[in-house]
Amino acid sequence: SLPSPEGHEGLVPVGDVGTGKTTAACATLRGWLASGRPGLFATAPGMLADLRDSMMSHGEAAATARYARAPLLLLDDLDKEPPTARSLSKLFEVVDARYAAGRPIVVTSQRGPSEIGGWLAANGDAETALAIVSRLVGSCAVRRTAGGDGRVHGTGR
């Protein structure tokens, strides 16, 4: 478990494939849930797909609010959804709402903050990408995981 240090509302474990980012993030979520507080787990691609699908059914505001207002949001694999202008906008909306309200977020990524910013800005919206990274860094402890791929080497989970 990677507990959130004093003065931070969230956590960003970053590291190579199989180094325990999701396991650590889920341990943090389990601790949160065990204390009687609700939380929400989603992969970034899953959340963005949910928001896209809800747009078609005119429930986008409610779906966005569910992610923005969850007492704790664990957003796994931030760097797995290819960034589009729409996905970047929706990601910013969720992260910004959480940041403004002081709601904790746990985000896993293979890329560190400066790399995430560049990757998210790949389609040209550097300002929004930097705003997302700024809010995450401003409210989360960034922790690097290390080691080889535990799934491949039989040491994972």
Salt bridges, closest charged atoms under 4 A:
ASP50 OD2 - ARG66 NH2 2.25
GLU60 OE2 - ARG86 NH2 2.35
GLU60 OE2 - LYS90 NZ 3.04
ASP79 OD1 - LYS80 NZ 3.92
ASP79 OD2 - ARG111 NH1 3.15
GLU81 OE2 - ARG52 NH1 3.18
GLU93 OE1 - LYS90 NZ 2.73
ASP96 OD1 - ARG135 NE 2.67
